[in-house]
Amino acid sequence: MHLHFDLVAGIAGDMAVAALVDLGVPMAVVQEAIDALALEGVEIALRDVDAGMATTARKFDVIIDGQVDAPHDHSHEHSHDHGHEHEHAHEHSHEHDHGHEHAHQHDHSHEHEHAHEHDHGHEHEHSHAHEHNHDHDHEHEHAHEHSHEHEHDHAHEHEHSHEHDHGHEHAHEHGHNHGHDHGHSHEHGGQGSWAAIKAMLHAADLRPRVRQVALDIFEHIAHAEARVHGMKVEDVTFHEVGAFDSIVDIVAVAACVDHLGVTRVTSSPVPVGRGFTWSQHGRIPVPAPATLFILKGAEVVSSGLDKELVTPTGAGILAALVEEYIDMPAFVPTDIGLGAGTRRLPDRPNIVRAVIGKARKQKAGAELELSADVVIEANIDDMTGELCAHVTDALMAQGALDVWWTPILMKKGRPAHQLSVLCTPQTLQDTILTILTETTTLGVRQRQVTRHKCLRRWEEVSTPYGAVKVKLGMVGERVVNVAPEFDSVRQVAKDAGVPVKEVWRAAVAHAPGDGAQ
């Protein structure tokens, strides 16, 4: 089963879940996985929303203690676009985009104190001249208690514009370290350590693949957080992705992938925002540092928007699942799901599309996967073996599908090597640039190729020594090749105290099909 993510407006955890459920995964499958986590006071729901540009999509909500965990203009869980502008007239513009009751307590301290209290019974008492414009874009009956307790001492005039773009995965545990105590903490979920989250996932009664996919997603996020904050991975404590709603999103995505029987995942290039935003640690650039580290190796493009379109959880999902970044694979779409964020974007609907497709059938009737790719070549006679090895690593890291060197004889009888690189059309220019900058060649050749590929499916097979991960190559439904995953084989062999080749043979023998390689 081939799953493709079309990142129209980036990706967040809740958007991915909504798209996959809209694709056809029953909510009962997601609910079963979430129930296994035994998270107290947590519910989930799905609804239809207008995602902008006359596009209707699904919205996935995590409900904590009866309250939808999206109190502000949520598009993505890591977006902190507060837009503090200290200018004049003390104009408070709180733009909320939600439709549920809640109570906010803001204790703002920007090295000044404001003394005024207002409550949303529409009876505002102000002891000084200022303007409060609460532009609520939701359906609140103002008989409810919606209290904002601001204590301000107007030592100077300024404008406070709170455009909250917090995303879906904070469980209100923001704790922004920029002079504001927003008081949104839910007290549960909170700042979960990587060790605590791993323990919870291992203890939960989850299907093996659901657990493994969830662990893989968190693993990518943990390594990025450790890199950004200069600490060991095991010491990482999650802030933005440690809350209940993020855990729910990650496990829900894993449950959907498992239910669909996904064997291959591709994605369009990742559109990222620009500018700055606020985080637990202060003002940071967009994409957020951790998000960018998680996306290492992915193909990213600028969205041209001063908005954060990709969250850490969304990036973790891509990093854990996606094999290749391509605009649209050469397949026949069979099912499509649309998952929505909340923020209205000026130039596109705020959605991610999940597309399931099948390979096109060739005339002979064999079901294979086809792709149009490019081979780039260069003849090189003045590079050492060490440099050749470095070039191979650089090209693979940059996104090449394969790299190989062929011994050749050039003019004047000079021994040399032909460098060949297989890449997608989307990575062509970057691949050429890498060759020209990392090798001694002055030019390259390119030619279009069509690849006819076996369909691929990953499975775990039981052997006398333990479970081994294998990749199956198929023509239609028939398994024609079995390739044990070497790291899995090596680990099982180490644990069992037997030679690697014995585990390899056992994995091939116990795999589906005829055991061909």
VMD Tcl script that draws the C-alpha trace (Angstrom):
set ca {
  {0.00 0.00 0.00}
  {1.56 3.30 -1.12}
  {0.73 6.38 0.98}
  {1.61 9.85 -0.29}
  {1.40 13.05 1.78}
  {0.64 16.15 -0.29}
  {1.75 18.98 2.01}
  {-0.44 21.77 0.68}
  {0.03 23.85 3.84}
  {2.68 21.95 5.74}
  {1.91 19.32 8.35}
  {1.08 18.98 12.03}
  {0.18 15.91 14.02}
  {-3.55 16.63 14.17}
  {-3.67 17.40 10.45}
  {-2.02 14.06 9.60}
  {-4.44 12.12 11.81}
  {-7.47 13.86 10.30}
  {-6.27 13.17 6.73}
  {-5.66 9.49 7.44}
  {-9.04 9.04 9.10}
  {-10.70 10.88 6.20}
  {-8.84 8.46 3.95}
  {-10.87 5.62 5.43}
  {-9.40 4.59 8.78}
  {-12.31 4.04 11.22}
  {-12.24 6.27 14.29}
  {-12.70 3.06 16.30}
  {-9.16 2.03 15.28}
  {-7.74 5.32 16.58}
  {-9.88 5.14 19.72}
  {-8.61 1.64 20.52}
  {-5.00 2.80 20.34}
  {-5.66 5.87 22.47}
  {-7.55 3.82 25.05}
  {-4.48 1.62 25.38}
  {-2.51 4.63 26.66}
  {-4.87 5.03 29.64}
  {-4.63 8.83 29.58}
  {-7.04 10.19 32.15}
  {-9.54 12.80 31.00}
  {-8.58 12.55 27.31}
  {-11.12 12.14 24.51}
  {-10.90 12.47 20.74}
  {-13.35 13.74 18.13}
  {-13.56 14.38 14.40}
  {-15.52 17.15 12.68}
  {-15.86 18.82 9.28}
  {-14.49 22.34 8.96}
  {-13.99 24.99 6.30}
  {-10.22 24.99 5.67}
  {-10.35 28.06 3.43}
  {-10.60 28.54 -0.32}
  {-14.01 26.77 -0.29}
  {-12.35 23.55 0.86}
  {-14.05 21.31 3.42}
  {-11.73 19.00 5.37}
  {-11.66 16.98 8.57}
  {-10.42 18.40 11.88}
  {-9.09 16.07 14.59}
  {-9.61 17.33 18.14}
  {-8.07 16.15 21.37}
  {-10.45 16.91 24.24}
  {-8.90 17.22 27.68}
  {-11.22 17.40 30.68}
  {-14.10 18.18 28.33}
  {-12.27 21.04 26.64}
  {-11.00 20.99 23.06}
  {-7.29 21.53 23.27}
  {-7.15 24.33 20.73}
  {-8.12 27.53 22.53}
  {-6.35 29.93 20.23}
  {-5.89 30.24 16.52}
  {-4.46 26.77 16.10}
  {-2.98 25.75 12.87}
  {-0.03 23.76 14.17}
  {1.05 22.77 17.60}
  {4.40 24.52 17.69}
  {3.34 27.89 16.32}
  {3.81 30.75 18.77}
  {3.14 33.86 16.70}
  {2.54 36.40 19.43}
  {3.39 39.50 17.44}
  {4.13 41.80 20.40}
  {4.28 45.36 19.10}
  {4.90 48.05 21.71}
  {3.67 51.21 20.02}
  {0.76 53.26 21.32}
  {-2.78 53.46 22.63}
  {-2.50 50.14 24.54}
  {-4.66 48.26 22.08}
  {-5.20 44.65 23.16}
  {-6.30 42.55 20.21}
  {-6.82 38.96 21.28}
  {-7.73 36.98 18.19}
  {-9.30 33.68 19.19}
  {-10.42 31.17 16.61}
  {-12.26 28.41 18.39}
  {-15.74 27.46 19.43}
  {-15.73 26.24 23.00}
  {-15.88 27.69 26.47}
  {-12.72 28.32 28.37}
  {-11.20 30.65 30.90}
  {-7.93 32.43 30.29}
  {-5.79 34.01 32.92}
  {-3.04 36.16 31.50}
  {-0.45 37.55 33.84}
  {1.55 39.73 31.50}
  {4.82 41.18 32.75}
  {6.77 43.05 30.08}
  {8.86 45.00 32.60}
  {5.78 47.08 33.25}
  {2.61 46.57 35.19}
  {-0.90 47.16 33.97}
  {-3.71 47.47 36.45}
  {-7.06 46.69 34.95}
  {-9.47 43.87 35.24}
  {-12.18 42.89 32.83}
  {-14.48 40.03 32.58}
  {-16.52 38.93 29.71}
  {-19.91 39.60 31.09}
  {-19.61 42.63 28.82}
  {-19.24 44.88 31.84}
  {-15.76 46.37 31.50}
  {-14.53 48.81 34.11}
  {-11.44 50.76 33.12}
  {-9.66 53.19 35.35}
  {-7.66 54.73 32.52}
  {-7.84 55.37 28.79}
  {-7.04 52.40 26.64}
  {-8.77 50.30 24.06}
  {-9.47 46.57 24.33}
  {-10.53 45.04 21.05}
  {-11.39 41.39 21.54}
  {-11.97 40.09 18.06}
  {-13.53 36.71 18.81}
  {-13.90 34.59 15.77}
  {-15.88 31.95 17.55}
  {-19.39 31.42 18.78}
  {-19.33 32.23 22.48}
  {-22.45 33.24 24.32}
  {-21.03 35.95 26.49}
  {-22.98 34.85 29.47}
  {-20.20 32.36 30.04}
  {-17.19 33.07 32.16}
  {-14.32 34.09 29.99}
  {-12.14 36.03 32.34}
  {-8.92 37.71 31.39}
  {-7.12 38.97 34.45}
  {-4.58 41.53 33.31}
  {-2.65 43.52 35.84}
  {-1.06 46.46 34.09}
  {0.51 49.66 35.38}
  {0.59 51.99 32.39}
  {4.01 53.58 32.65}
  {3.99 54.19 28.88}
  {1.76 53.72 25.88}
  {2.09 50.59 23.81}
  {0.15 48.17 21.71}
  {-0.18 44.54 22.74}
  {-1.28 42.35 19.89}
  {-1.66 38.71 20.86}
  {-2.17 36.67 17.74}
  {-1.98 33.21 19.25}
  {-0.98 30.64 16.67}
  {-0.37 27.85 19.12}
  {-0.78 24.51 17.53}
  {-2.64 21.41 18.36}
  {0.01 19.63 20.35}
  {0.67 21.62 23.50}
  {-2.07 20.55 25.86}
  {-1.98 24.16 27.06}
  {1.41 23.63 28.68}
  {3.03 26.57 26.91}
  {5.04 28.36 29.59}
  {6.43 30.95 27.18}
  {9.60 32.40 28.52}
  {9.22 35.95 27.29}
  {7.71 37.81 30.19}
  {4.23 36.24 29.98}
  {2.75 33.67 32.27}
  {-0.22 32.64 30.16}
  {-1.62 30.30 32.75}
  {-2.70 27.70 30.19}
  {-1.14 24.73 31.95}
  {-3.35 21.71 32.10}
  {-1.16 20.10 34.74}
  {-1.31 16.71 33.06}
  {0.72 15.68 30.06}
  {3.05 18.51 30.95}
  {6.72 18.18 30.31}
  {7.13 14.47 29.73}
  {10.61 13.04 29.62}
  {11.67 10.82 26.75}
  {12.17 7.99 29.23}
  {8.64 8.41 30.61}
  {7.08 8.46 27.14}
  {9.03 5.35 26.10}
  {7.92 3.57 29.25}
  {4.30 4.49 28.60}
  {4.42 3.26 24.99}
  {6.08 -0.01 25.99}
  {3.56 -0.56 28.79}
  {0.52 0.18 26.59}
  {-1.31 -2.72 24.95}
  {-0.56 -1.55 21.41}
  {-0.09 -3.52 18.21}
  {3.68 -4.04 17.60}
  {3.82 -1.83 14.51}
  {1.81 0.93 16.19}
  {4.26 0.98 19.09}
  {7.30 0.91 16.81}
  {6.10 3.72 14.53}
  {5.25 5.89 17.54}
  {8.67 5.23 19.08}
  {10.38 6.04 15.76}
  {8.57 9.40 15.54}
  {9.48 10.34 19.10}
  {13.05 9.13 18.55}
  {13.56 11.60 15.70}
  {12.15 14.44 17.79}
  {14.26 13.49 20.83}
  {17.51 13.47 18.84}
  {16.70 16.88 17.37}
  {15.86 18.35 20.78}
  {19.10 16.94 22.20}
  {21.09 18.49 19.35}
  {19.44 21.91 19.73}
  {19.80 22.07 23.51}
  {23.22 20.41 23.76}
  {22.24 17.47 25.94}
  {22.14 13.70 25.88}
  {19.13 12.12 24.18}
  {18.11 10.29 27.33}
  {18.04 13.62 29.21}
  {15.61 15.28 26.80}
  {12.40 16.55 28.34}
  {9.70 17.37 25.83}
  {7.91 20.68 26.13}
  {5.85 21.26 23.00}
  {5.51 17.56 22.19}
  {5.33 16.11 25.69}
  {1.71 17.01 26.33}
  {-1.18 14.60 26.06}
  {-2.47 15.89 22.74}
  {0.90 15.35 21.01}
  {1.19 11.82 22.34}
  {-2.35 11.16 21.12}
  {-1.57 12.52 17.65}
  {1.59 10.44 17.28}
  {-0.01 7.19 18.43}
  {-3.08 7.91 16.28}
  {-0.92 8.33 13.16}
  {0.87 5.08 13.97}
  {-2.46 3.27 14.38}
  {-3.69 4.61 11.02}
  {-0.53 3.55 9.18}
  {-0.77 0.09 10.71}
  {-4.47 -0.27 9.84}
  {-3.94 0.78 6.23}
  {-1.12 -1.72 5.79}
  {1.15 0.99 4.40}
  {4.33 -0.39 2.85}
  {5.70 2.74 1.19}
  {5.38 6.41 2.14}
  {6.33 9.37 -0.01}
  {5.74 13.08 0.46}
  {5.78 16.26 -1.53}
  {8.64 18.66 -0.72}
  {8.06 20.22 2.69}
  {6.83 23.86 2.61}
  {8.33 25.77 5.53}
  {7.61 29.26 6.81}
  {9.96 32.10 7.61}
  {10.40 34.81 10.21}
  {10.33 34.32 13.97}
  {8.05 32.80 16.59}
  {7.95 32.25 20.36}
  {8.72 29.01 22.15}
  {9.27 27.66 25.62}
  {12.78 29.09 25.40}
  {12.07 32.51 23.92}
  {12.08 34.01 20.42}
  {13.29 31.55 17.78}
  {13.51 31.50 13.98}
  {11.03 29.73 11.73}
  {11.36 26.86 11.00}
  {11.97 26.19 14.69}
  {15.50 24.86 15.32}
  {14.32 21.41 16.42}
  {11.93 21.18 13.47}
  {14.72 21.96 11.01}
  {17.00 19.31 12.54}
  {14.20 16.75 12.32}
  {13.81 17.60 8.63}
  {17.49 16.94 7.93}
  {17.62 14.88 4.74}
  {14.14 15.92 3.62}
  {13.50 18.16 0.62}
  {12.22 21.52 1.85}
  {10.90 24.53 -0.04}
  {9.90 28.00 1.13}
  {6.18 28.64 1.44}
  {6.73 32.39 1.23}
  {4.60 32.85 4.36}
  {5.61 34.41 7.67}
  {3.92 31.51 9.43}
  {5.11 28.27 10.95}
  {3.68 25.54 8.73}
  {5.57 22.49 10.00}
  {5.57 21.45 13.64}
  {8.03 19.17 15.43}
  {5.46 16.40 15.51}
  {4.64 16.85 11.82}
  {8.34 16.81 10.97}
  {8.81 13.70 13.13}
  {6.05 11.89 11.25}
  {7.75 12.66 7.93}
  {11.21 11.72 9.20}
  {10.02 8.37 10.54}
  {7.86 7.33 7.58}
  {8.86 9.00 4.31}
  {11.21 7.19 1.93}
  {11.23 9.75 -0.88}
  {10.18 13.36 -1.46}
  {8.46 13.80 -4.80}
  {5.66 16.06 -6.04}
  {3.41 13.14 -6.94}
  {4.41 9.51 -7.50}
  {3.60 7.62 -10.68}
  {0.61 5.71 -9.39}
  {-3.15 5.53 -9.64}
  {-4.82 7.38 -6.70}
  {-7.55 5.23 -5.15}
  {-8.43 7.11 -1.94}
  {-7.83 10.69 -0.77}
  {-8.18 12.22 2.69}
  {-8.04 15.89 3.71}
  {-6.89 16.99 7.16}
  {-7.30 20.60 8.28}
  {-5.47 23.03 10.51}
  {-7.34 25.98 11.99}
  {-5.62 29.15 10.85}
  {-6.84 30.75 7.61}
  {-3.97 31.19 5.18}
  {-3.95 33.94 2.54}
  {-2.92 31.89 -0.47}
  {-4.00 28.26 0.06}
  {-6.39 26.04 2.01}
  {-4.88 25.00 5.32}
  {-4.80 21.27 4.62}
  {-2.62 18.22 4.17}
  {-3.81 15.58 1.71}
  {-3.20 11.87 2.27}
  {-3.38 9.86 -0.94}
  {-3.43 6.09 -1.30}
  {-2.45 4.79 -4.72}
  {-1.63 1.63 -6.56}
  {0.98 0.99 -9.22}
  {-0.01 1.24 -12.85}
  {-0.36 -2.05 -14.64}
  {1.93 -2.68 -17.56}
  {0.70 -4.17 -20.79}
  {1.94 -7.60 -19.81}
  {-0.33 -7.43 -16.80}
  {2.41 -7.52 -14.15}
  {1.82 -4.95 -11.44}
  {4.98 -2.93 -10.92}
  {5.81 0.55 -9.75}
  {7.07 2.97 -12.39}
  {9.01 6.17 -11.89}
  {10.68 8.68 -14.21}
  {14.16 9.43 -12.85}
  {17.52 10.81 -13.98}
  {21.04 9.35 -14.21}
  {23.91 11.84 -13.98}
  {27.43 10.80 -14.99}
  {30.95 12.20 -14.94}
  {34.37 10.74 -15.84}
  {37.02 11.53 -13.21}
  {40.74 10.62 -13.31}
  {42.28 12.78 -10.58}
  {40.53 11.95 -7.30}
  {41.73 9.76 -4.45}
  {39.72 6.88 -3.05}
  {39.05 8.86 0.13}
  {37.50 11.71 -1.85}
  {35.39 9.28 -3.87}
  {33.99 7.78 -0.68}
  {33.23 11.25 0.67}
  {31.39 12.20 -2.52}
  {29.27 9.06 -2.27}
  {28.25 9.96 1.30}
  {27.53 13.58 0.36}
  {25.32 12.60 -2.58}
  {23.33 10.05 -0.59}
  {22.81 12.56 2.22}
  {21.66 15.12 -0.33}
  {18.90 12.80 -1.61}
  {20.40 10.59 -4.33}
  {18.63 7.27 -4.87}
  {21.90 5.45 -5.65}
  {25.57 6.23 -6.33}
  {28.17 3.96 -7.96}
  {31.69 4.14 -9.41}
  {32.85 2.17 -12.48}
  {36.56 1.72 -13.39}
  {37.25 3.00 -16.92}
  {40.19 3.89 -19.21}
  {40.24 7.45 -20.49}
  {42.31 9.14 -23.18}
  {46.06 8.59 -23.14}
  {45.48 5.31 -21.33}
  {44.66 6.99 -18.02}
  {42.84 4.79 -15.48}
  {39.82 6.59 -14.12}
  {36.33 6.16 -12.68}
  {32.90 6.96 -14.03}
  {30.67 8.44 -11.35}
  {26.99 7.57 -11.83}
  {24.19 9.01 -9.71}
  {20.51 8.07 -9.83}
  {18.17 10.80 -8.60}
  {14.65 12.14 -8.96}
  {13.82 15.13 -11.19}
  {13.08 17.11 -8.03}
  {16.62 16.70 -6.71}
  {18.37 17.00 -10.09}
  {19.78 20.52 -9.74}
  {20.97 19.97 -6.16}
  {22.62 16.70 -7.20}
  {24.46 18.37 -10.10}
  {25.62 21.17 -7.81}
  {26.93 18.67 -5.25}
  {28.90 16.81 -7.95}
  {30.43 20.02 -9.32}
  {31.42 21.31 -5.88}
  {32.55 18.05 -4.25}
  {34.42 16.43 -7.17}
  {37.10 17.63 -9.59}
  {34.95 17.28 -12.72}
  {34.14 20.36 -14.81}
  {30.86 19.02 -16.16}
  {28.29 16.24 -16.06}
  {25.99 14.33 -18.41}
  {22.38 13.47 -17.70}
  {19.81 11.12 -19.20}
  {16.23 10.28 -18.40}
  {15.44 6.74 -17.28}
  {12.25 4.89 -16.45}
  {12.49 2.58 -13.46}
  {10.30 -0.54 -13.29}
  {10.27 -1.50 -9.63}
  {8.88 -4.34 -7.61}
  {6.23 -3.30 -5.14}
  {7.74 -3.34 -1.67}
  {6.39 -4.38 1.67}
  {8.10 -4.54 5.06}
  {7.25 -7.40 7.41}
  {8.58 -8.95 10.59}
  {9.17 -12.69 10.31}
  {9.62 -15.07 13.21}
  {12.82 -17.14 13.26}
  {14.21 -19.55 15.86}
  {16.45 -16.69 16.98}
  {13.88 -13.89 17.15}
  {11.80 -11.56 14.96}
  {13.63 -10.13 11.94}
  {12.52 -7.26 9.73}
  {12.50 -8.16 6.01}
  {11.67 -6.28 2.82}
  {9.55 -8.15 0.30}
  {9.74 -7.44 -3.43}
  {6.51 -8.25 -5.23}
  {5.13 -8.40 -8.75}
  {1.45 -7.92 -8.21}
  {0.65 -10.04 -5.16}
  {3.47 -12.54 -5.75}
  {6.61 -12.27 -3.61}
  {9.65 -12.60 -5.86}
  {12.42 -11.29 -3.59}
  {13.17 -11.29 0.13}
  {15.78 -8.94 1.62}
  {16.37 -9.13 5.38}
  {17.12 -5.75 6.93}
  {20.77 -6.08 7.95}
  {20.67 -4.03 11.16}
  {17.75 -6.15 12.35}
  {19.60 -9.37 11.44}
  {22.75 -8.23 13.21}
  {20.92 -7.29 16.40}
  {19.04 -10.60 16.54}
  {22.28 -12.51 15.91}
  {24.03 -10.58 18.66}
  {21.21 -11.20 21.13}
  {21.06 -14.91 20.26}
  {24.82 -15.40 20.17}
  {24.83 -16.94 16.69}
  {26.49 -15.98 13.39}
  {24.79 -13.29 11.34}
  {24.57 -15.55 8.27}
  {22.50 -18.10 10.21}
  {19.92 -15.48 11.16}
  {19.97 -14.18 7.58}
  {19.22 -17.64 6.16}
  {16.50 -18.22 8.75}
  {14.83 -14.89 7.93}
  {14.75 -15.70 4.20}
  {13.46 -19.22 4.86}
  {10.62 -18.02 7.09}
  {9.58 -15.09 4.90}
  {6.43 -15.22 2.73}
  {6.85 -16.41 -0.84}
  {9.35 -18.83 -2.28}
  {12.35 -17.45 -0.40}
  {13.89 -16.02 -3.58}
  {16.47 -13.28 -3.22}
}
mol new
graphics top color blue
foreach p $ca { graphics top sphere $p radius 0.5 }
foreach p [lrange $ca 0 end-1] q [lrange $ca 1 end] { graphics top cylinder $p $q radius 0.2 }
display resetview
